[in-house]
Amino acid sequence: MAGVKVARQPNAVQRIARNSALPIAAQLLNKVVDAGFAYAVFRLLGPVGTGQYEYAVLVWLYIKTFSDFGLAVLTTRDVARDHGLAGEYLGLATLLRLGLWLCAVPLVGGFTFLNWRYFDLSDVTVLAIVFLLASIVPDSYSDAANSICNAFERMGGPALLTVVKNGLKVGIGLALLLAGWGVVGLAATTLVTNLATAWLFAVLVRGLGVRARWTWPGARARRMLVEAWPLLLNNLLAGLFFRADVFVLKPAQGDYAVGIYTAPYRFLNLALLVPQYFTLALFPHLARLAAARSEALAATYALALKLLLLLALPLCVATFFVAPDLMRFLAGEEFLPGAGTALRLLIWFLPFSYVNGLIQYVLIAAGQQRLLTRAFALTFGFNLLANLLFTPRFGFVAAALITVASEVVLLLPFLWFLRRQIGPLPDPAIALRPVAAALAMGGAGWALYTRLHGWPALAPWLAALGGGLVYLIVLLLIGGIGPSERRLALRLIGRAA
């Protein structure tokens, strides 16, 4: 009607930007808080205590991955296509997670006992594993509710909940650490915060008009498990090849080596935030394009791939220069020089991880998740064999290099599947131009670094900053930012359709 203004709906680019920007901003805030928390944790626990806690966290990670069973991605994909499934999927996904958790408890109990009895697993690590396993119970509902929010493309609420959860974790964790609870206190903190977060997620999904339907698992549950089975295998295999090195490093070189090696992951987890939430925000859009067999699918993931590489490569170069200073600030002198060396090596897995993460979600959106299992199995086999051969002798240096090589091994079958199932691969210039600019950044940064060797406190940071400016200039000169990126920017601000 005349005189009535209709609110303009955000286009797909604006929606994806909003749904990735809010979680990324929330997580960046969390990581700033975490940096202060880690500063205290590393100094209160030291390398040995850090190694004990990280081992317990790794055990928890595998059990949590198993209990998730790939249901998070499956729920997001199916409910994004049909919002009417939300209540049923919320209830079933929670019940299935709890059932799978019950199946896993005897296995992890036996594994923990054997390691305590025969491989010098400390008592505090055992108690930490117990608390962390218990924390999976309330988290089962939170994960299901989070998947519903993602399917509704309402990522802002869960992002704010992570800020609340993180605040609780820091407050309770510091109190227990200062009270002398150590590693066990950190694990107990996870249980308490997960209980509070589950209640908050219940309030959040009710605001979306979703009520969990608690029905006995039947035909729908069986279908969900069948479809999610490849996703579980993929997640387990991905986790195994990514962190299995700790299970080799711990018996070979002890808790101290594990603490040194795992310290850089505090920073790497921050570097992985952008692709993680950007890809998650993009996934519902990819799922709809794949379901409609739209030709826009290939163009969408190609542009996303370029954007991720434009970010990852300069981050790698800059981190190489400042890695020791980052570890000195985050962990302390006690972790140097080992943690700085480990970070300088590990950072190069980043661009391959960015690309692999995006391709994985593209194939899942196209319903080809079963293909991923072959790639992950191949990569896990390579990673395990390489770690068994080299990590006991060469320690965390070998573990770090093998992690980078594993991402390269994974990329090869991923590209093969992408070409077969989606279509021709993107133009190689998508990667070549950012690589050329990154090489120029590295050369300019190294020149500055060597010239300023008399100023050791400033040289790494000035090298990273000066190299970053060279990166931007070279990228513009060789056409690394082209028409596609300019159109994307216009759509982002609502200037183009």
MOTAMO-V787945 format. One line per field, one symbol per residue. ss: DSSP state (h for helix, s for strand, l for the rest). psi: psi as a letter, one per 30 degrees, with the letter a starting at -180 (. if undefined). burial: b if it has 9 or more other C-alpha atoms within 8 Angstrom, else e. A space follows every 50 residues. Layout:
# MOTAMO-V787945
ss->???
psi->???
burial->???
This chain:
# MOTAMO-V787945
ss->lllllllllllhhhhhhhhhhhhhhhhhhhhhhhhhhhhhhhhhhhhhhh hhhhhhhhhhhhhhhhhhllhhhhhhhhhhhlhhhhhhhhhhhhhhhhhh hhhhhhhhhhhhhhhhhhllllhhhhhhhhhhhhhhhhhhhhhhhhhhhh hlllhhhhhhhhhhhhhhhhhhhhhhhhlllhhhhhhhhhhhhhhhhhhh hhhhhhhlllllllllllhhhhhhhhhhhhhhhhhhhhhhhhhlhhhhhh hhhhhhhhhhhhhlhhhhhhhlhhhhhhhhhhhhhhhhhhhllllhhhhh hhhhhhhhhhhhhhhhhhhhhhhhhhhhhhllhhhllhhhhhhhhhhhhh hhhhhhhhhhhhhhhlllhhhhhhhhhhhhhhhhhhhhhhhhhhhhhhhh hhhhhhhhhhhhhhhhhhhhhlllllllhhhhhhhhhhhhhhhhhhhhhh hllllhhhhhhhhhhhhhhhhhhhhhhlllllhhhhhhhhhhlllll
psi->lkfkkkkkkkleeeeeeefeeeeeeeeeeeeeeeeeeeeeeeeeeleeee eeeeeeeeeeeeeeeefeggfeeeeeeefefjfffeeeeeeeeeeeeeee eeefeeefeeeeeeeeefghkleeeeeeeeeeeeffeffeeeeeeeeeee eghifeeeeeeeeeeeeeeeeeeeeeeffgfbeeeeeeeeeeeeeeeeee eeeefeffgkkkjilkkbeeeeeeeeefeeeeeeeeeeeefegffefeee fegleeeeeeefeffeeeeeffeeeeeeeeefeeeeeeeeefhkffeeee feeeeeeeefeeefeeeeeeegeeeeeeeeelffflfeeeeeeeeefffe eeeeeeeeeeeeeeegghfeeeeeeeeeeeeeeeeeeeeeeeegbfeeee eeeeeeeeeeeeeeeeeeeeeeakllkffeeeeeeeeeeeeeeeeeeeee fgffifffeeeeeeeeeeeeeeeeeeeggfjaeeeeeeeeeeggfl.
burial->eeeeeeeeeebebbbbbebbbbbbebbbbbbebbbebbbebbbebbbbbb bbbbbbbbbbebbbbbbbbbbbbbbbbbbbeebebbbbbbbbbbbbbbbb beebeeebeeebebbbeeeebeebbbbbbebbbebbbbbbbbbbbbbbbb bbbbbbbbbbbbbebbebbbebbbebbeeebbbbbbbbbbbbbbbbbbeb bbebbbeeebebbeeebeeebbebbebbbbbbbbbbbbbbbbbbbbebbb eebbbbbbbbbbbbeeebebebbbbbbbbbbbbbbbbbbbbeeeeebbeb bbbbbbebbbebbbebbbbbbbbbebbbebbbeebbebbbbbbbbbbbbb bbbbbbbbbbbbbbbbebbeebbebbbbbbebbbebbbebbbeebbbbbb bbbbbbbbbbbebbbebbbeeeeeeeeeebbebbbebbebbbbbbbbbbe ebeeeeeebbbbbbbbbbbbbbebbbeeebbeeebbbbebbbebeee
